[in-house]
Amino acid sequence: MKNQRLNTRKKRGTKIWITLAVLFTILIGASLGALSAYNWSVDKAIQGLFYSSSNEPDKAAEEPADENNPANEPDDGNAEEEPPAENPPEPSDDELKEETPPVKEEEPLTPETVKEPTYVQGVLIANKEYPLPDDFAPGEDEEAKAAYMEMEKAAALEGFELVAFSTYRSYEYQDELYHRYVDEHGQEEADRFSAQPGYSEHQTGLGFDIGEVGQEAQWADDSFKDTEAAKWLADNAHHFGFILRYPPGKEDITGYQYESWHFRYLGEDLAVKVHNSGLTLEEYLNM
Ligand SMILES: [Zn+2]
């Protein structure tokens, strides 16, 4: 009988242990299940286990909705897809490009606003883009005058009696001249053959209008181009440091129609280079 009791106790003890083991297993299983159901978020799993729908129905309903509601997916996606969201550097590049131009387009220079005459590669420039200061008054250039006298002598040997009928012109004189031309021809026409004050190469003291003595009708006139004197000048002036400044067909570059009588002193070296290049001064200087 004692043995039977002992056996019974042992059986009871074993039952208790088995029961405890089963309960423990169920508990662990439930925990793992809950964790996996809540994406291994311990906080959520605990919430799910202890605050079931009965306690906080709203919250319980919300949580799953957060994960399943497609409307919310973009939010999750956003966090991971930030690179695409950062793609807009392209627009910002454009913005940068747009910011560069705003550097104010400079107002065109005028004889009143320009402080110094413009030199390009050491060459004094006066054209429709680069005017001279209205108080720039160097007078006739002595070196240019001397070179012209040499040319005049050389021309005389060929039978041409040259005259420089207009060289240095002051701002004030050009102002007077230009407005006389405007009165006679209208501004549009005058602008094609006469510089506005401050824009004339004659104000540099380096521009020489050349014709023949006694042929006043051809001075500063298109008819001069057909004379032997004009042809000689076109072929030889560069040897004396002068270039034909406004050649035919280059009005869009120089700003002036063909002037067979207007020569610009550059010095012999540069004049020969420009002449041989076949380019206008603006083109030669890459202006
Ligand atoms: Zn001229």
Residues whose N, C-alpha, C, O or C-beta is under 5 A from the ligand:
A	BS01	ZN	D209 H262
